[in-house]
């Protein structure tokens, strides 16, 4: 049986007197999707850079597809593909020319490069702008070309650092579909993302990072269970209503206010019973509301509960 795609043991990286990654452990089974989530400065990109052999760890060890990242960096690079947060394309070439160039650099002959380029143009739906200079493309179009360039040679491990930043919903779905196809074909994926719905939709396993350390890990369902019960969201019509309703409900219920969203959140361990009680209390208050909804825990809730940071602070 093949070993893990990634095995990191007490991986540590310091910069001067600052510890960016602190004794980080990670095991990623082959053919799975693992996401690294955490607020700004949590260490996600530093971990990615170490595993991709772009920087050396200060201490600890890691193996990627069986190759030690410190002693066999070239072997690691031969089996991975890394797409970072920013595009790595030549602005003065067309989209297709960039793919051809990357294919030749990765060892394809002339015919092979043309074949894989045409396949990538089709797979990532680049046909409408394949012959345009990259410098004329939109941010979303550049991102799609960049992702395609990372697959000119199908890797055993694909590392995607913020892969869909700047993409429109349709382009995001295209990337998601491609990721699922690659995993079905046996490719392992390590993902960092600013979109929690993306991690939820794609991940077999999620690692939550804080100050360079793993604070929690598990499947999306396991992490949501750690948050606990369902909750009731009450959205008011305006700021005045928000203030009035919070004052009316506070004596009877535990609640959290999110003023910028005109939202009151109340725990609902008894689900339907709690929803009925809150709904009646809202009616009794006479305050008009936009909606009252019973919600299951989301990864946003996990993120906030386990890191203390709201989702808007994540990167």
ZITAKA-V328311 format. One record per helix or strand of 3 or more residues. SS is the DSSP state (hx for helix, st for strand). FROM is the first residue (numbers start at 1). TO is the last residue. Records with the same first field share a line. If there is no record, write none. Layout:
SS=FROM-TO  FROM-TO
This chain:
st=6-15  18-28  33-39  59-64  80-83  157-161  188-192  205-210  213-218  230-236  255-258  263-268  289-295
hx=44-51  73-79  95-105  110-123  127-129  134-136  139-149  169-184  196-202  220-227  239-250  259-261  272-285  299-307  311-313
